[in-house]
Amino acid sequence: MSDRPVCLTLIVPRQLCDEVFDFLIEQTDLVSGFTASHGAGHGAEVRLQTAAERVKGHADQTAVQTILVERDASSLLDRLRVSFAGTKLVYWTMPVTEFGTID
């Protein structure tokens, strides 16, 4: 694992949002903040959990993104696997070439 920054994206069913948000906020040694955006999940692997989702034809989801170093992303994923086992959270990481704040 390296010190290079990555963007970790989690796709969270709306029913788990509050629980995942609380979990991430508690991981102060790894996560300094995150951004969440509403989304609609489509595809054969997407579980439509409510009658409303079945009627609409997509799952109500939230995309959660955080920037952290690669080894911290790995540690966070290990913790997520324990705390959210069986929930089928989808995730991916992507390299970040630049990250900062415009003042």
C-alpha positions in Angstrom: 0.0 0.0 0.0 1.1 3.5 -0.7 0.6 7.1 0.4 -0.9 8.1 -2.9 -4.4 9.6 -2.6 -7.4 7.7 -3.9 -11.1 8.5 -4.1 -13.2 5.8 -2.4 -16.7 5.6 -3.7 -19.4 3.7 -1.9 -22.9 3.0 -3.4 -25.3 2.9 -0.4 -28.9 1.9 -0.5 -31.0 4.7 1.0 -32.1 2.4 3.8 -28.5 2.2 5.1 -27.5 5.9 4.6 -27.8 7.1 8.1 -26.0 4.0 9.4 -23.1 4.3 6.9 -22.9 8.1 7.5 -22.6 7.5 11.3 -20.0 4.8 10.8 -17.9 7.1 8.5 -18.1 10.0 11.0 -16.8 7.7 13.7 -13.7 6.7 11.7 -11.8 9.9 12.6 -8.4 8.2 12.2 -9.1 7.5 8.5 -11.9 9.8 7.3 -11.7 13.5 7.5 -14.9 14.1 5.6 -17.0 12.8 2.7 -19.5 13.9 0.1 -22.9 12.2 -0.5 -25.0 12.5 -3.7 -28.4 11.0 -4.5 -28.4 8.4 -7.2 -30.5 5.8 -9.0 -29.2 2.3 -9.4 -30.0 0.4 -12.6 -28.9 -3.1 -13.7 -29.4 -6.8 -13.3 -27.4 -6.9 -10.0 -29.3 -3.9 -8.4 -31.8 -5.0 -5.7 -35.2 -3.2 -5.9 -36.1 -3.3 -2.2 -39.4 -1.4 -2.0 -42.6 -1.4 -4.0 -41.8 2.2 -5.1 -38.4 1.1 -6.5 -40.0 -1.7 -8.4 -42.6 0.7 -9.9 -39.9 3.2 -10.8 -37.5 0.5 -12.1 -34.5 1.7 -10.2 -33.1 1.6 -6.7 -32.8 4.8 -4.6 -29.1 4.9 -3.7 -26.5 7.4 -2.4 -23.0 7.7 -3.8 -20.6 8.5 -1.0 -17.1 9.7 -1.8 -14.0 10.4 0.3 -10.4 11.2 -0.5 -7.8 9.4 1.5 -4.4 7.6 1.1 -4.5 4.2 -0.4 -3.6 2.3 2.8 -6.3 4.1 4.7 -8.8 3.2 2.1 -7.8 -0.4 2.4 -8.2 -0.2 6.2 -11.6 1.5 5.9 -12.8 -1.2 3.5 -11.7 -3.9 6.0 -13.8 -2.2 8.7 -16.8 -1.8 6.3 -16.6 -5.5 5.5 -17.0 -6.3 9.2 -19.6 -3.7 10.1 -21.7 -4.1 6.9 -21.3 -7.8 6.1 -24.1 -9.1 3.9 -25.3 -5.7 2.8 -23.7 -5.9 -0.7 -22.4 -2.4 -0.6 -20.7 -1.6 -3.9 -17.4 0.3 -3.9 -14.5 1.3 -6.0 -11.3 3.3 -5.7 -9.7 5.6 -8.2 -6.3 7.4 -8.2 -6.4 11.1 -7.4 -3.8 13.1 -9.3 -4.5 16.3 -7.4 -6.6 17.4 -4.4 -6.8 20.7 -2.6 -8.9 23.7 -1.7 -9.4 26.9 -3.7 -9.1 29.8 -1.2 
